[in-house]
């Protein structure tokens, strides 16, 4: 008898749900809605360009190929185990999947590693914006005690020559009297990184292809804009073009679960650690959201593991809003449309030089 009552109750619930569906069907989404959303999106975002080359700088095939080899090269580091690819791996969509990245001699660093994809288009590099370009990032990384662990330009250049890179540098920079240099190291890696752009379904949508996004992704994009997320996450990289305080409504660690870091003598205060200006306390570069669905964990310290939770945290901390499960689901669907294919050349591991006998 009990099972019979349960069955009747279940059938009744289904009937009520069906009736509600007939009385209140899902809102239709028309061609006019598509065109209006495309126009709204184009006022805030831009498709990826075909190239991110610097003005008056040619991304020649030889320079890009050299940069790729140097990107994958680990023997230049102090322990022979760390290279750009350590933190920016094809297997993890140009990131490393760790909450906190690992530097030379296996030392854990206090911040999470960004994806390297599209990073040449950002306002600056690092969460604190203390590197203006990918070239400056490559230059300073190879001399950083935390990254490669080298102590001088001469040390780096000697290693590169001993490893057999001289012919590749000569071919890439034939006019230079001293082709093997840290400056050319940075230029070559920068040239390679400037090719790592990842067009995504969202770019097709911006260019007028309304079918490039699912209905849920469109609803998510509309919610993303109307909720206020696009106030900071806008432009060609959907973020990464400005600085903003993290934790507008309350201290961020109360929501993210972040812990104090020895390197910062407490909680990470963002740009303050570089500028020493109290006006920069807790100001961070707004992360780009391209490929965000493929590059967990999230935030400067990798303190949040999943994208839905990151969306909730941002709404609460930055906008003072609590999102419904449906809103979060739709916004995540939109963010998934920002995932582009891993560049084919990036995924193919190069054959590195062999040290001359």
C-alpha positions as CSV (number, residue, x, y, z in Angstrom):
1,X,0.0,0.0,0.0
2,X,2.8,2.4,0.9
3,X,4.5,1.8,-2.5
4,X,1.2,2.5,-4.2
5,X,0.8,5.8,-2.5
6,X,4.4,6.7,-3.4
7,X,3.7,5.9,-7.0
8,X,0.5,8.0,-7.1
9,X,2.4,10.9,-5.4
10,X,5.2,10.6,-8.0
11,X,2.7,10.5,-10.9
12,X,0.8,13.5,-9.5
13,X,4.1,15.5,-9.2
14,X,4.9,14.7,-12.9
15,X,1.4,15.7,-13.9
16,X,1.7,19.0,-12.1
17,X,5.1,19.7,-13.6
18,X,3.8,18.9,-17.1
19,X,0.8,21.2,-16.5
20,X,3.2,24.0,-15.4
21,X,5.3,23.5,-18.5
22,X,2.2,23.9,-20.7
23,X,1.0,27.0,-18.8
24,X,4.5,28.5,-18.5
25,X,6.7,27.2,-21.3
26,X,10.4,28.2,-21.4
27,X,10.8,31.7,-22.8
28,X,11.4,31.6,-26.5
29,X,14.7,32.9,-27.9
30,X,14.3,34.6,-31.2
31,X,16.5,35.8,-34.0
32,X,15.9,39.3,-32.8
33,X,17.2,38.3,-29.4
34,X,20.3,36.9,-31.0
35,X,21.0,40.0,-32.9
36,X,20.4,42.2,-29.9
37,X,22.7,40.1,-27.7
38,X,25.4,40.1,-30.4
39,X,25.2,43.9,-30.6
40,X,25.3,44.2,-26.8
41,X,28.3,41.9,-26.6
42,X,30.2,43.8,-29.3
43,X,29.9,46.9,-27.3
44,X,31.9,45.3,-24.5
45,X,34.1,42.6,-26.1
46,X,36.2,42.1,-29.2
47,X,37.2,39.0,-31.2
48,X,40.8,37.9,-30.9
49,X,43.1,39.5,-33.5
50,X,44.9,37.4,-36.0
51,X,48.3,38.3,-34.4
52,X,49.6,40.0,-31.3
53,X,52.9,41.0,-32.8
54,X,54.5,44.2,-31.5
55,X,54.6,47.2,-33.8
56,X,57.6,47.0,-36.1
57,X,58.5,43.5,-34.9
58,X,58.1,40.6,-37.3
59,X,57.3,37.2,-35.9
60,X,59.6,35.4,-38.3
61,X,59.4,31.6,-38.4
62,X,63.0,31.2,-37.2
63,X,62.4,33.5,-34.2
64,X,59.2,31.7,-33.3
65,X,60.8,28.3,-33.7
66,X,63.8,29.4,-31.5
67,X,61.3,30.8,-28.9
68,X,59.4,27.5,-28.8
69,X,62.6,25.6,-28.1
70,X,63.6,28.0,-25.4
71,X,60.1,27.8,-23.9
72,X,60.5,24.0,-23.6
73,X,64.1,24.2,-22.5
74,X,64.8,23.3,-18.8
75,X,68.6,22.9,-18.8
76,X,69.1,26.6,-18.5
77,X,67.6,26.7,-15.0
78,X,69.8,26.3,-11.9
79,X,68.5,22.8,-11.2
80,X,68.1,21.8,-14.8
81,X,64.4,21.0,-14.3
82,X,62.5,24.2,-14.8
83,X,61.4,25.9,-17.9
84,X,58.5,28.0,-19.2
85,X,56.6,24.8,-20.0
86,X,56.8,23.7,-16.3
87,X,54.2,26.3,-15.4
88,X,52.5,26.5,-18.8
89,X,51.9,23.0,-20.0
90,X,49.9,21.8,-23.0
91,X,48.2,19.2,-20.9
92,X,46.7,21.9,-18.7
93,X,45.7,24.4,-21.4
94,X,48.9,26.5,-20.9
95,X,48.7,26.5,-17.1
96,X,49.9,23.9,-14.5
97,X,46.8,22.8,-12.6
98,X,48.4,23.6,-9.2
99,X,47.0,25.9,-6.7
100,X,50.5,27.5,-6.2
101,X,53.1,27.1,-8.8
102,X,56.5,25.6,-8.2
103,X,59.8,27.3,-8.9
104,X,63.5,26.3,-9.1
105,X,64.7,23.5,-6.7
106,X,61.0,22.6,-6.2
107,X,60.2,25.6,-4.0
108,X,56.5,26.4,-3.9
109,X,55.7,30.0,-4.9
110,X,53.0,32.1,-3.3
111,X,50.8,32.5,-6.4
112,X,48.9,30.6,-9.0
113,X,50.2,30.4,-12.6
114,X,48.1,31.9,-15.4
115,X,47.6,30.2,-18.7
116,X,50.1,31.5,-21.3
117,X,47.4,31.6,-24.0
118,X,46.5,35.1,-25.1
119,X,48.7,36.6,-22.4
120,X,50.5,38.8,-24.8
121,X,47.3,40.8,-25.2
122,X,47.0,41.6,-21.5
123,X,47.7,45.0,-19.9
124,X,50.6,43.4,-18.1
125,X,51.9,40.1,-16.8
126,X,51.5,38.6,-13.3
127,X,48.7,39.3,-10.8
128,X,50.6,42.4,-9.6
129,X,51.3,43.6,-13.1
130,X,55.0,43.9,-12.4
131,X,56.0,42.8,-16.0
132,X,54.8,45.0,-18.8
133,X,55.2,42.5,-21.7
134,X,55.8,38.8,-22.3
135,X,59.3,39.8,-23.4
136,X,60.0,41.5,-20.0
137,X,58.5,38.5,-18.2
138,X,60.9,36.1,-20.1
139,X,63.9,38.3,-19.5
140,X,63.3,38.6,-15.7
141,X,62.2,35.0,-15.2
142,X,65.5,33.6,-16.4
143,X,67.4,35.8,-13.9
144,X,64.9,35.4,-11.0
145,X,66.0,33.5,-7.9
146,X,62.5,32.1,-7.7
147,X,62.1,31.0,-11.3
148,X,65.2,29.9,-13.2
149,X,67.7,30.8,-10.4
150,X,70.5,32.2,-12.6
151,X,72.6,35.0,-11.3
152,X,73.8,36.9,-14.4
153,X,73.3,37.4,-18.1
154,X,76.7,35.8,-18.8
155,X,75.8,32.7,-16.9
156,X,72.6,32.3,-19.0
157,X,74.4,33.0,-22.3
158,X,77.2,30.6,-21.5
159,X,74.7,27.8,-20.8
160,X,72.8,28.5,-24.1
161,X,76.1,28.4,-26.1
162,X,77.2,25.2,-24.4
163,X,73.8,23.5,-25.1
164,X,74.2,24.1,-28.8
165,X,71.9,27.1,-29.3
166,X,74.4,29.3,-31.1
167,X,73.4,28.3,-34.7
168,X,69.7,28.9,-33.9
169,X,70.3,32.3,-32.5
170,X,72.5,33.3,-35.5
171,X,69.8,32.2,-37.9
172,X,67.1,34.1,-35.9
173,X,69.1,37.2,-35.4
174,X,71.6,37.3,-38.3
175,X,72.3,41.1,-37.9
176,X,73.4,40.8,-34.3
177,X,77.1,40.8,-33.5
178,X,76.3,38.9,-30.3
179,X,73.3,36.8,-31.2
180,X,73.2,34.7,-28.0
181,X,72.0,37.1,-25.4
182,X,69.4,37.3,-22.7
183,X,67.7,40.1,-24.7
184,X,67.3,37.8,-27.7
185,X,66.2,35.0,-25.4
186,X,63.4,37.2,-24.3
187,X,62.5,38.4,-27.8
188,X,62.4,34.8,-29.1
189,X,60.2,33.5,-26.3
190,X,58.0,36.6,-26.7
191,X,57.7,35.9,-30.4
192,X,56.5,32.3,-29.7
193,X,54.1,33.4,-27.0
194,X,52.6,36.0,-29.3
195,X,51.5,33.1,-31.6
196,X,49.5,31.4,-28.8
197,X,46.1,32.9,-29.4
198,X,43.1,30.7,-29.0
199,X,40.0,31.7,-30.9
200,X,36.8,30.2,-29.4
201,X,33.1,29.8,-30.1
202,X,32.5,33.2,-28.5
203,X,34.6,34.9,-31.3
204,X,32.3,33.4,-33.9
205,X,29.4,34.7,-32.0
206,X,30.9,38.2,-31.8
207,X,31.4,38.1,-35.6
208,X,27.7,37.3,-36.1
209,X,27.3,33.6,-35.9
210,X,24.4,33.3,-33.5
211,X,24.6,29.5,-33.6
212,X,28.1,29.4,-32.2
213,X,26.7,29.6,-28.6
214,X,24.1,27.3,-27.1
215,X,20.9,28.8,-25.7
216,X,22.3,28.4,-22.1
217,X,25.5,30.1,-23.1
218,X,23.5,33.0,-24.5
219,X,21.5,33.3,-21.3
220,X,24.7,33.2,-19.4
221,X,26.3,35.9,-21.5
222,X,23.2,38.1,-21.0
223,X,23.3,37.4,-17.2
224,X,27.1,38.0,-17.2
225,X,26.6,41.5,-18.7
226,X,23.5,42.4,-16.7
227,X,24.9,41.2,-13.3
228,X,27.9,43.5,-13.8
229,X,30.6,41.0,-14.4
230,X,31.5,42.7,-17.7
231,X,32.3,45.9,-15.8
232,X,35.8,44.4,-15.2
233,X,35.9,41.4,-17.5
234,X,35.6,43.0,-20.9
235,X,37.7,43.7,-24.0
236,X,39.4,41.2,-26.3
237,X,40.5,38.9,-23.5
238,X,37.4,39.3,-21.4
239,X,39.4,40.8,-18.6
240,X,43.1,41.3,-18.1
241,X,42.9,45.0,-19.2
242,X,42.7,46.7,-15.8
243,X,43.3,46.5,-12.0
244,X,40.7,46.1,-9.4
245,X,40.5,45.5,-5.7
246,X,39.8,41.9,-4.8
247,X,37.3,42.0,-2.0
248,X,35.1,45.0,-2.5
249,X,32.3,43.9,-0.2
250,X,34.4,42.1,2.4
251,X,37.9,40.7,2.9
252,X,38.4,38.1,0.2
253,X,39.9,35.4,2.4
254,X,36.7,35.2,4.4
255,X,35.0,33.8,1.3
256,X,37.9,32.1,-0.6
257,X,39.5,30.4,2.3
258,X,42.8,31.9,1.4
259,X,45.6,31.6,4.0
260,X,48.4,34.0,4.9
261,X,51.7,33.5,3.0
262,X,55.2,33.9,4.4
263,X,56.4,35.6,1.2
264,X,53.8,38.4,1.8
265,X,54.1,38.4,5.6
266,X,50.3,37.9,5.8
267,X,47.6,37.9,3.2
268,X,48.5,38.7,-0.4
269,X,47.9,42.4,-1.0
270,X,48.4,42.3,-4.8
271,X,50.1,45.3,-6.4
272,X,51.1,46.7,-3.0
273,X,54.0,44.2,-2.8
274,X,55.6,45.7,-5.9
275,X,54.6,49.4,-5.5
276,X,54.6,49.7,-1.7
277,X,51.7,52.2,-2.2
278,X,48.8,51.7,0.2
279,X,46.5,52.7,-2.6
280,X,47.4,49.5,-4.3
281,X,46.6,47.3,-1.3
282,X,44.6,44.3,-2.5
283,X,44.6,45.5,-6.1
284,X,45.2,42.7,-8.6
285,X,45.2,42.6,-12.3
286,X,41.8,41.4,-13.4
287,X,42.3,37.9,-14.8
288,X,41.4,37.2,-18.4
289,X,38.5,34.8,-18.7
290,X,39.5,33.2,-22.0
291,X,40.1,29.5,-21.3
292,X,39.0,29.9,-17.7
293,X,36.9,26.7,-17.8
294,X,40.0,24.7,-18.7
295,X,42.4,26.2,-16.2
296,X,41.3,25.5,-12.6
297,X,42.0,26.2,-9.7
298,X,41.1,29.9,-9.5
299,X,42.3,33.2,-8.1
300,X,45.8,34.4,-7.3
301,X,46.3,31.6,-4.8
302,X,44.3,28.8,-6.4
303,X,42.1,28.8,-3.3
304,X,38.8,27.9,-5.2
305,X,38.7,24.6,-7.0
306,X,35.7,24.8,-9.3
307,X,34.4,27.3,-11.8
308,X,30.8,27.4,-10.4
309,X,32.2,28.3,-7.0
310,X,34.5,30.9,-8.4
311,X,31.5,32.5,-10.1
312,X,29.6,32.6,-6.8
313,X,32.7,34.1,-5.0
314,X,33.1,36.8,-7.6
315,X,29.4,37.8,-7.4
316,X,29.6,38.0,-3.6
317,X,32.9,39.7,-3.2
318,X,32.9,42.1,-6.1
319,X,29.2,42.8,-6.6
320,X,27.5,42.0,-3.3
321,X,25.1,39.6,-5.1
322,X,24.0,36.0,-4.5
323,X,23.4,34.1,-7.7
324,X,20.9,31.3,-8.1
325,X,22.0,27.9,-9.2
326,X,20.4,28.5,-12.6
327,X,22.3,31.8,-13.0
328,X,25.5,30.2,-12.1
329,X,24.9,27.3,-14.5
330,X,24.1,29.7,-17.4
331,X,27.2,31.9,-16.7
332,X,29.4,28.8,-16.6
333,X,28.0,27.8,-19.9
334,X,29.0,31.2,-21.3
335,X,32.5,30.9,-19.8
336,X,32.9,27.5,-21.4
337,X,32.3,29.2,-24.8
338,X,35.6,31.1,-24.1
339,X,37.7,27.9,-24.3
340,X,39.7,27.7,-27.5
341,X,41.7,24.9,-29.0
342,X,45.2,24.4,-27.8
343,X,47.5,25.8,-30.6
344,X,48.7,22.9,-32.7
345,X,52.3,24.1,-32.7
346,X,52.3,24.5,-28.9
347,X,51.1,20.9,-28.3
348,X,53.9,19.4,-30.4
349,X,57.1,19.1,-28.3
350,X,60.2,20.4,-30.2
351,X,63.5,18.6,-30.6
352,X,66.0,20.6,-28.6
353,X,69.6,21.1,-29.5
354,X,72.3,18.6,-28.4
355,X,75.4,20.0,-26.7
356,X,78.3,20.0,-29.2
357,X,81.1,17.6,-28.5
